[in-house]
């Protein structure tokens, strides 16, 4: 029984596959790749020939070959982030794989990078202009919850410096601070929350004074 054809690429989306066999091109337009190579499909508008990139080279690939002889990778950026595979992560971003895509758990690649303690991955994801810091997954956890729970104070510090929110509660009504498993993470989160609360109190006091002045 043959596999169903992959769903077409939506505009701005990239489909990613791992080649199961080597493909030998017959014309200069076709893309050569070897077994195990990662292929990024950017254009499926032609039903017979898809446009793809592999190792920085772009060319055409027969669509039936991809459907039958390649394995779809649903969340390549998440996989790279989980494994701490920096070169693959960079390659995904270079090939315009969406930085804020969600996996089945509703988590972003940033969440998994923080969960795994991969500081270098977090730093690269932060270079993306539209990276979403505060996305909550199906359990309500953010990247900050993950870093605090796993005890990665250096990553907690990075997230806070970037502006991650400390007031988001997960499905169990827990803040990142409630999930902190070591003193270093808890201290950073407390300090940030006190700073935020302090700024809010000051702002309220200013509003009160403004009201007094307007009488």
Secondary structure, DSSP 8 states (H G I E B T S, - for coil): ----------TT--EEEEESS-B--SSTTB--B-TT-EEEEEE--SSSEEEEEETTEEEEEEHHHHHHHEEEETTHHHHHHHHT-HHHHHHHHHTT--TT---TTS--HHHHHHHHT-HHHHHHHHTSTT--S----TTS--HHHHHHHHT-HHHHHHHHHHT--S----TTS--HHHH--SHHHHHHHHHHHHHHHHHHHHHHHHHHHHHHHH-
